[in-house]
């Protein structure tokens, strides 16, 4: 045990409530901010193609089916690196794993424009982008389990997940402007360069654990350790116990159902607004960013609300089930109404309600990995996110087929509502907030 940790634990009288024993800006806040920035950049680089695909398809003559295949190709690579990234982060530490992922996806983003010389090369580059981004959430979950006190987990994880929404907002807002003024190629060069700036700050500020960080005070370290279960490196993984645990499969189911709606909205909303509702390309970003701005706020409020309910004595299991049920039930209802709405403002309002309510799940399944198995949080996130990647492959591509076959997205909205209902039932039956591993 490092000397700093030993000194902290030898003086238990110094372990006071976090707000009294910490400096105004503890180092763990910086680490969480870096998590958040990584996820923002991750989604900028992921979402920019959802706008760029409109002029790319026009220039290259891609039909709706091929557009869906291109959009879904990202998930081929994303599927591959989830579990491996989570295991490496739990076993060897998340700092280098996350840095590797950012480097790979940033390079793939920069190389996307020259890759459009052929469909095969473009699909490969999108898959490589997915490989890099696949380690983001497992590595962050692994580090969060080691850095965050239990009482702050929901808000920290919700903030990180909300980087999805802010990154999406930035991509949807800036991408049309850059495309209209400079064409679609500079969009990838600019967004891909952000990762290099992040990596400089990451190597200066981050560490695998607070025990390894020079920027953590003795008081902060003692407070973290006092409110955190043992989370030594995972030299072996109890695969059999994981496979048998219903609470883990509840997370997997909820994550998969949640991502079905998330990925379709993420990658098809600009096209839906432009091709179905007639919104001009230069205004697509203005409409499409509204749901994500509101979802960013809702996700963070949900995290704070969950931690507050825990502080007032509500059980972890009850809090997680309440937040997840509300997310799926309130997220499904607006989608059932969408087929009857044909104006952009009304559609955006319904999308906003659905995505904002769905964001409450960030304080449910989103943080539940850390409740059930904190030592294996990266592995568990890798498992659930591997399953949750399947909707990106099947759902995103299927949306293109449905649109081309029917000329509308109505069936997509109804199907997504049904999937949300399935997720809510399964999570209520199987989920738990108790530590199982």
C-alpha positions as CSV (number, residue, x, y, z in Angstrom):
1,X,0.0,0.0,0.0
2,X,1.5,3.4,-0.9
3,X,2.8,5.5,1.9
4,X,0.3,8.2,1.3
5,X,-2.6,5.8,1.6
6,X,-1.1,4.2,4.7
7,X,-0.8,7.6,6.4
8,X,-4.3,8.5,5.5
9,X,-5.8,5.3,6.8
10,X,-3.7,5.4,10.0
11,X,-5.4,8.6,11.0
12,X,-9.2,7.9,10.8
13,X,-10.0,11.1,12.7
14,X,-9.1,13.0,9.5
15,X,-11.9,11.3,7.5
16,X,-14.6,13.9,7.6
17,X,-17.5,14.5,5.3
18,X,-16.2,15.1,1.8
19,X,-17.3,18.7,1.6
20,X,-15.3,19.6,4.8
21,X,-12.1,17.6,4.2
22,X,-11.4,18.4,0.6
23,X,-9.9,21.4,-1.2
24,X,-12.3,23.6,-3.2
25,X,-11.4,21.6,-6.4
26,X,-10.3,18.0,-5.5
27,X,-8.3,16.1,-8.1
28,X,-11.2,13.6,-8.6
29,X,-13.2,16.5,-10.1
30,X,-10.5,17.1,-12.6
31,X,-10.4,13.4,-13.5
32,X,-14.2,13.4,-14.0
33,X,-14.0,16.5,-16.1
34,X,-11.4,14.7,-18.3
35,X,-13.8,11.7,-18.6
36,X,-16.5,14.1,-19.7
37,X,-14.2,15.8,-22.2
38,X,-13.2,12.5,-23.7
39,X,-16.9,11.5,-24.2
40,X,-17.7,14.9,-25.7
41,X,-14.9,14.4,-28.3
42,X,-15.9,10.8,-28.8
43,X,-19.4,11.9,-29.8
44,X,-18.3,14.8,-31.9
45,X,-16.2,12.4,-34.0
46,X,-19.0,9.9,-34.1
47,X,-21.9,12.2,-34.9
48,X,-20.4,14.5,-37.5
49,X,-21.0,11.8,-40.1
50,X,-24.7,11.9,-39.5
51,X,-24.7,15.4,-41.0
52,X,-21.9,14.8,-43.4
53,X,-23.6,11.8,-44.9
54,X,-26.2,14.1,-46.6
55,X,-23.7,15.9,-48.9
56,X,-21.5,12.7,-49.1
57,X,-24.4,10.7,-50.3
58,X,-25.3,13.4,-52.8
59,X,-21.8,13.6,-54.2
60,X,-21.2,9.8,-54.3
61,X,-24.8,8.7,-55.3
62,X,-25.4,6.6,-52.2
63,X,-29.0,5.4,-51.7
64,X,-30.8,5.0,-48.4
65,X,-29.7,1.4,-47.8
66,X,-26.0,2.2,-48.4
67,X,-26.3,5.3,-46.2
68,X,-27.6,3.0,-43.4
69,X,-24.7,0.5,-43.9
70,X,-22.1,3.3,-43.8
71,X,-23.7,4.7,-40.6
72,X,-23.8,1.3,-39.0
73,X,-20.2,0.3,-40.0
74,X,-18.9,2.2,-37.0
75,X,-20.5,-0.4,-34.8
76,X,-18.7,-3.3,-36.4
77,X,-15.5,-2.1,-34.8
78,X,-17.2,-0.7,-31.7
79,X,-18.4,-4.3,-30.9
80,X,-14.9,-5.7,-31.0
81,X,-13.1,-3.6,-28.4
82,X,-15.7,-3.3,-25.6
83,X,-14.9,-6.3,-23.5
84,X,-11.2,-6.3,-24.2
85,X,-10.9,-2.6,-23.3
86,X,-12.8,-3.2,-20.1
87,X,-10.7,-6.1,-19.0
88,X,-7.5,-4.3,-19.8
89,X,-8.6,-1.2,-17.8
90,X,-9.6,-3.4,-14.8
91,X,-6.4,-5.4,-15.0
92,X,-3.7,-2.8,-16.0
93,X,-5.4,0.5,-15.3
94,X,-7.6,2.8,-17.4
95,X,-5.3,5.7,-18.1
96,X,-3.4,4.2,-21.0
97,X,-6.3,2.2,-22.3
98,X,-8.4,5.4,-22.7
99,X,-5.5,7.3,-24.2
100,X,-5.1,4.5,-26.8
101,X,-8.7,4.7,-27.7
102,X,-8.7,8.4,-28.2
103,X,-5.6,8.2,-30.4
104,X,-7.1,5.5,-32.6
105,X,-10.5,7.2,-33.1
106,X,-8.9,10.6,-33.7
107,X,-6.6,9.2,-36.4
108,X,-9.5,7.4,-38.1
109,X,-11.6,10.6,-38.1
110,X,-8.8,12.5,-39.8
111,X,-8.4,9.7,-42.4
112,X,-12.1,9.5,-43.2
113,X,-12.2,12.0,-46.2
114,X,-9.4,10.2,-48.2
115,X,-11.1,6.9,-47.4
116,X,-14.2,7.9,-49.4
117,X,-12.4,6.9,-52.6
118,X,-14.0,3.5,-52.2
119,X,-17.0,2.1,-50.3
120,X,-14.8,-0.7,-48.8
121,X,-12.2,1.7,-47.5
122,X,-14.8,4.0,-46.0
123,X,-16.4,1.1,-44.2
124,X,-13.1,-0.1,-42.9
125,X,-12.3,3.4,-41.6
126,X,-15.6,3.7,-39.9
127,X,-15.0,0.4,-38.2
128,X,-11.6,1.5,-37.0
129,X,-13.2,4.6,-35.6
130,X,-15.5,2.2,-33.7
131,X,-12.6,0.1,-32.4
132,X,-11.0,3.2,-30.8
133,X,-14.3,4.6,-29.3
134,X,-15.2,1.1,-28.0
135,X,-12.8,1.4,-25.1
136,X,-14.1,4.8,-23.9
137,X,-16.9,3.8,-21.6
138,X,-15.4,0.6,-20.2
139,X,-12.1,2.4,-19.3
140,X,-14.0,5.3,-17.8
141,X,-16.2,3.0,-15.7
142,X,-13.2,1.1,-14.5
143,X,-11.5,4.4,-13.4
144,X,-14.7,5.8,-11.9
145,X,-15.1,2.8,-9.6
146,X,-11.6,3.5,-8.3
147,X,-11.8,7.3,-8.1
148,X,-15.3,8.1,-6.9
149,X,-16.8,7.8,-3.5
150,X,-20.1,5.8,-3.5
151,X,-22.1,8.9,-2.6
152,X,-21.0,10.7,-5.8
153,X,-21.1,7.9,-8.3
154,X,-24.5,8.6,-10.0
155,X,-23.8,12.3,-10.6
156,X,-20.2,11.6,-11.8
157,X,-21.3,8.8,-14.2
158,X,-24.3,10.9,-15.4
159,X,-22.0,13.8,-16.1
160,X,-19.7,11.6,-18.2
161,X,-22.7,10.1,-20.1
162,X,-24.1,13.6,-20.7
163,X,-20.9,14.2,-22.7
164,X,-22.8,12.1,-25.3
165,X,-25.4,14.8,-25.5
166,X,-23.1,17.8,-25.4
167,X,-20.8,16.2,-28.0
168,X,-23.9,15.6,-30.2
169,X,-25.1,19.2,-29.8
170,X,-21.7,20.5,-30.8
171,X,-21.4,18.2,-33.8
172,X,-25.0,19.0,-35.0
173,X,-24.5,22.7,-34.5
174,X,-21.0,23.2,-36.0
175,X,-21.1,20.5,-38.7
176,X,-23.7,22.2,-41.0
177,X,-21.9,25.5,-40.7
178,X,-18.5,24.0,-41.6
179,X,-20.0,22.0,-44.5
180,X,-21.9,24.9,-46.0
181,X,-18.8,27.2,-45.8
182,X,-15.9,24.8,-46.5
183,X,-17.3,21.5,-47.6
184,X,-17.6,18.3,-45.7
185,X,-13.9,17.3,-45.7
186,X,-12.5,19.9,-43.2
187,X,-15.2,18.8,-40.7
188,X,-13.3,15.6,-40.2
189,X,-9.9,17.1,-40.0
190,X,-10.9,19.7,-37.4
191,X,-12.9,17.3,-35.2
192,X,-10.2,14.6,-35.4
193,X,-7.5,17.1,-34.1
194,X,-9.4,17.6,-30.8
195,X,-8.2,14.3,-29.5
196,X,-4.5,15.3,-29.6
197,X,-5.2,18.3,-27.4
198,X,-7.1,16.1,-24.9
199,X,-4.3,13.6,-24.7
200,X,-1.8,16.3,-23.6
201,X,-4.0,17.3,-20.6
202,X,-4.8,13.6,-19.9
203,X,-1.2,12.5,-19.4
204,X,-0.5,15.5,-17.2
205,X,-3.6,15.2,-14.9
206,X,-4.8,11.6,-14.9
207,X,-3.8,8.5,-13.0
208,X,-5.3,5.0,-12.8
209,X,-6.2,5.4,-9.2
210,X,-6.2,8.2,-6.6
211,X,-3.5,6.2,-4.7
212,X,-1.2,6.8,-7.8
213,X,-2.0,10.5,-8.3
214,X,0.4,13.2,-7.0
215,X,-2.5,15.7,-7.1
216,X,-4.6,14.0,-4.5
217,X,-4.3,15.3,-1.0
218,X,-4.2,13.0,2.0
219,X,-7.6,14.2,3.1
220,X,-9.2,13.5,-0.3
221,X,-7.6,10.1,-0.5
222,X,-8.8,9.1,2.9
223,X,-12.3,10.3,2.1
224,X,-12.4,8.4,-1.1
225,X,-11.2,5.2,0.4
226,X,-13.6,5.5,3.4
227,X,-16.6,5.6,1.0
228,X,-15.5,3.1,-1.6
229,X,-15.5,-0.7,-1.7
230,X,-12.2,-2.5,-2.3
231,X,-11.2,-2.1,-5.9
232,X,-7.8,-3.7,-6.4
233,X,-6.8,-4.6,-9.9
234,X,-8.8,-7.5,-11.4
235,X,-6.1,-10.1,-11.9
236,X,-8.8,-12.7,-12.6
237,X,-12.4,-12.3,-13.7
238,X,-15.2,-14.5,-12.3
239,X,-16.8,-15.2,-15.6
240,X,-19.1,-18.0,-14.4
241,X,-20.5,-15.8,-11.6
242,X,-21.0,-13.0,-14.0
243,X,-22.9,-15.2,-16.5
244,X,-25.2,-16.5,-13.7
245,X,-26.0,-13.1,-12.1
246,X,-29.5,-11.8,-13.0
247,X,-28.6,-8.3,-11.9
248,X,-26.0,-8.1,-14.6
249,X,-28.4,-9.3,-17.3
250,X,-30.8,-6.6,-16.1
251,X,-28.1,-4.0,-16.9
252,X,-27.4,-5.7,-20.3
253,X,-31.1,-5.7,-21.2
254,X,-31.7,-2.1,-20.2
255,X,-28.5,-0.9,-21.9
256,X,-29.4,-2.6,-25.1
257,X,-33.0,-1.3,-25.2
258,X,-31.8,2.2,-24.3
259,X,-29.2,2.2,-27.1
260,X,-31.7,1.1,-29.7
261,X,-33.5,4.4,-29.4
262,X,-30.3,6.4,-28.8
263,X,-28.5,5.3,-31.9
264,X,-31.5,5.7,-34.2
265,X,-32.1,9.2,-33.0
266,X,-28.4,10.0,-33.0
267,X,-27.7,8.9,-36.6
268,X,-31.0,9.3,-38.4
269,X,-32.5,12.5,-36.9
270,X,-30.7,14.9,-39.3
271,X,-31.8,12.8,-42.3
272,X,-35.4,12.5,-40.9
273,X,-35.6,16.3,-40.5
274,X,-34.1,17.0,-43.9
275,X,-35.7,14.3,-46.1
276,X,-39.1,13.7,-44.4
277,X,-39.9,17.0,-42.8
278,X,-38.2,19.2,-45.4
279,X,-35.8,21.1,-43.1
280,X,-33.0,22.7,-45.2
281,X,-29.5,21.3,-44.5
282,X,-28.2,24.6,-43.1
283,X,-31.0,24.6,-40.5
284,X,-30.8,20.9,-39.6
285,X,-28.4,21.5,-36.8
286,X,-30.5,24.1,-35.2
287,X,-33.5,21.7,-35.0
288,X,-31.5,18.6,-34.2
289,X,-29.5,20.0,-31.3
290,X,-32.6,21.0,-29.2
291,X,-33.3,17.4,-28.0
292,X,-29.7,16.9,-27.0
293,X,-29.4,20.2,-25.1
294,X,-32.4,19.2,-23.0
295,X,-31.2,15.7,-22.6
296,X,-27.8,17.0,-21.4
297,X,-29.6,18.9,-18.6
298,X,-32.0,16.0,-17.8
299,X,-29.3,13.4,-17.5
300,X,-27.3,15.5,-15.0
301,X,-30.4,16.3,-13.0
302,X,-31.2,12.7,-12.8
303,X,-27.8,11.9,-11.5
304,X,-28.1,14.4,-8.7
305,X,-31.6,13.3,-7.9
306,X,-30.5,9.7,-7.6
307,X,-27.6,10.6,-5.2
308,X,-30.0,12.8,-3.2
309,X,-32.5,9.9,-2.8
310,X,-29.7,7.7,-1.6
311,X,-28.5,10.3,0.9
312,X,-32.1,10.4,2.3
313,X,-32.1,6.7,3.0
314,X,-33.7,5.1,-0.1
315,X,-32.2,1.8,-1.1
316,X,-29.9,1.6,-4.1
317,X,-32.1,-1.0,-5.7
318,X,-35.2,1.1,-5.4
319,X,-33.5,4.2,-6.8
320,X,-32.1,2.4,-9.8
321,X,-35.4,0.7,-10.6
322,X,-37.4,3.9,-10.2
323,X,-35.1,5.9,-12.4
324,X,-35.0,3.2,-15.1
325,X,-38.8,2.7,-15.2
326,X,-39.4,6.4,-15.5
327,X,-36.8,6.6,-18.3
328,X,-38.3,3.9,-20.4
329,X,-42.0,4.7,-19.8
330,X,-41.7,8.4,-20.3
331,X,-39.4,7.9,-23.2
332,X,-41.7,5.6,-25.1
333,X,-44.9,7.7,-25.0
334,X,-43.8,10.6,-27.3
335,X,-42.6,8.1,-29.9
336,X,-46.1,6.7,-30.2
337,X,-47.4,10.2,-31.0
338,X,-44.6,11.1,-33.5
339,X,-46.2,9.4,-36.6
340,X,-49.1,11.8,-36.3
341,X,-46.9,14.9,-36.3
342,X,-45.7,16.3,-39.6
343,X,-44.2,19.7,-38.7
344,X,-40.5,20.1,-37.6
345,X,-41.2,22.0,-34.4
346,X,-43.8,19.5,-33.2
347,X,-41.5,16.6,-34.0
348,X,-38.5,18.1,-32.3
349,X,-40.6,18.8,-29.2
350,X,-41.6,15.1,-29.0
351,X,-38.0,13.9,-29.7
352,X,-36.9,16.3,-26.9
353,X,-39.4,14.8,-24.4
354,X,-38.5,11.3,-25.3
355,X,-34.7,11.7,-25.2
356,X,-34.8,13.8,-22.0
357,X,-36.8,11.3,-20.1
358,X,-34.7,8.4,-21.5
359,X,-31.6,10.2,-20.0
360,X,-32.9,9.4,-16.5
361,X,-31.5,5.9,-17.2
362,X,-28.0,7.3,-16.7
363,X,-28.6,7.2,-13.0
364,X,-30.0,3.6,-13.3
365,X,-28.4,1.0,-15.6
366,X,-25.7,3.6,-16.4
367,X,-24.2,3.5,-13.0
368,X,-25.4,0.1,-11.9
369,X,-22.2,-1.7,-13.0
370,X,-20.4,0.1,-10.1
371,X,-23.0,-1.1,-7.6
372,X,-23.0,-4.7,-8.7
373,X,-19.3,-5.3,-9.2
374,X,-17.1,-2.2,-8.6
375,X,-13.8,-4.2,-9.0
376,X,-14.9,-5.4,-12.4
377,X,-16.7,-2.2,-13.5
378,X,-14.8,-2.0,-16.8
379,X,-15.5,-5.6,-17.7
380,X,-19.2,-5.3,-16.8
381,X,-19.4,-2.2,-18.9
382,X,-17.6,-3.9,-21.7
383,X,-20.1,-6.8,-21.5
384,X,-23.2,-4.6,-21.4
385,X,-22.0,-2.2,-24.1
386,X,-21.1,-5.1,-26.4
387,X,-24.7,-6.2,-26.3
388,X,-25.8,-2.6,-26.5
389,X,-23.8,-2.1,-29.7
390,X,-26.0,-4.6,-31.6
391,X,-28.8,-2.0,-32.0
392,X,-26.2,0.2,-33.7
393,X,-25.5,-2.5,-36.3
394,X,-29.1,-3.9,-36.7
395,X,-31.3,-1.0,-35.7
396,X,-29.4,1.8,-37.7
397,X,-29.1,-0.3,-40.8
398,X,-32.7,-1.6,-40.5
399,X,-34.0,2.0,-40.3
400,X,-32.6,2.6,-43.8
401,X,-34.4,-0.5,-45.1
402,X,-37.7,0.5,-43.4
403,X,-37.5,4.0,-44.7
404,X,-36.7,2.9,-48.3
405,X,-39.5,0.2,-48.2
406,X,-42.2,2.3,-46.6
407,X,-41.2,5.9,-47.3
408,X,-41.6,6.8,-43.6
409,X,-40.1,6.2,-40.1
410,X,-43.4,5.4,-38.4
411,X,-42.7,1.7,-37.9
412,X,-39.3,2.6,-36.4
413,X,-40.9,4.7,-33.8
414,X,-43.5,2.1,-32.8
415,X,-40.8,-0.6,-32.6
416,X,-38.6,1.6,-30.4
417,X,-41.5,2.1,-28.0
418,X,-42.0,-1.6,-27.8
419,X,-38.3,-2.2,-27.1
420,X,-38.4,0.4,-24.3
421,X,-41.4,-1.4,-22.7
422,X,-39.5,-4.7,-22.8
423,X,-36.5,-3.1,-21.2
424,X,-38.5,-1.6,-18.4
425,X,-40.2,-5.0,-17.5
426,X,-36.9,-6.9,-17.5
427,X,-35.1,-4.4,-15.4
428,X,-37.9,-4.3,-12.8
429,X,-37.7,-8.1,-12.5
430,X,-34.0,-8.6,-12.3
431,X,-32.1,-5.5,-11.3
432,X,-30.3,-5.0,-8.0
433,X,-28.3,-2.2,-6.3
434,X,-26.4,-4.6,-4.1
435,X,-22.8,-5.7,-4.6
436,X,-22.8,-9.1,-6.2
437,X,-19.1,-9.6,-7.2
